[in-house]
Amino acid sequence: MTELAPGPPAPVVDGETSRRRGWGWLLLVPGMLWLAVFFLLPTVQLFFTSLYDPSGSYVQGYAMTWHFANYLDAVGDTWNLFVRSFLYAGIATLVCLLLGYPLAYAIAFKAGRWKNVMLVLVIAPFFTSFLLRTLSWRAILADQGPVTSFLQTIAILPEDGRLLATAVAVIAGLIYNFLPFMTLPLYASLDKVDPRLIEAAGDLYSSPLIGFRKVTFPLSLPGVVGGTLLTFIPACGDYINAELLGTPKQYMIGNRIQAAFLTEHNYPLAASLSIILMAIVVVMVVVYVRKAGTEELV
């Protein structure tokens, strides 16, 4: 009976190496402190605020009464805003994916020496204020603006039709403002794809479409998941686009939270809506990531 050859000896970790690894964990301390002070503590405070007595006031103050009914009242009054927010964010995310994937693919595989220039053009909108970019869309989509006039000329819009102050304008603003958040993760994922794998698919008599479906797209799935999350999550809570490009008929849940916090000073309602929105988004993200098969992103 032959004996198996002994494997390589296990690495010896001396005390000095162990201490160095322990010191490495200290690098996490600044980031963890930042998250604890500016995310964890405000979230806990927000939760407690959501349980204040709703009969209080901004002037007299609110009392802690552990009023969990605030959540039921919040959902009962604003469920349609939640539905509209998720609908607008879902449409914007889908359109951003359809626009961003070809763009990221072109930058990763076809741009050549122009790759850096195209990446700069993708992130160029970030050089301008979010508010200013949204205000510019008001001029673009205005009733006498170039887009509306052109669509009326080719009879897509009636003579008295409009784009501004409609759901189309709000979704268009979301798409424009969050498109870079979709494109950059897609590019980062596609740029890691080994071109030899795509060439191998062609050598095995795969058509370009099948090669894309079997090789390129599965390898870029982490970028798809990351891009959709980076687009959908902030779009759900956005209120600037609905405020500037829509009317109260197009308001999203972010508009209601903003009004409750800053205009009505109804802190229990605003906090309840915020906690509900965060909880729904977290559940949706976990389910989506697991269904997509990329649990390592969670």
Secondary structure, 3 states (H helix, E strand, C coil): CCCCCCCCCCCCCCHHHHHHHHHHHHHHHHHHHHHHHHHHHHHHHHHHHCCECCCCECCCECCECCCCHHHHHHHHHHHHHHHHHHHHHHHHHHHHHHHHHHHHHHHHHHCHHHHHHHHHHHHHHHHCCHHHHHHHHHHHCCCCCHHHHHHHHCCCCCCCCCCCCCHHHHHHHHHHHHHHHHHHHHHHHHHCCCHHHHHHHHHCCCCHHHHHHHHHHHHCHHHHHHHHHHHHHHHHHCCHHHHHHCCHHHCCHHHHHHHHHHHCCCHHHHHHHHHHHHHHHHHHHHHHHHHHCCHHHC
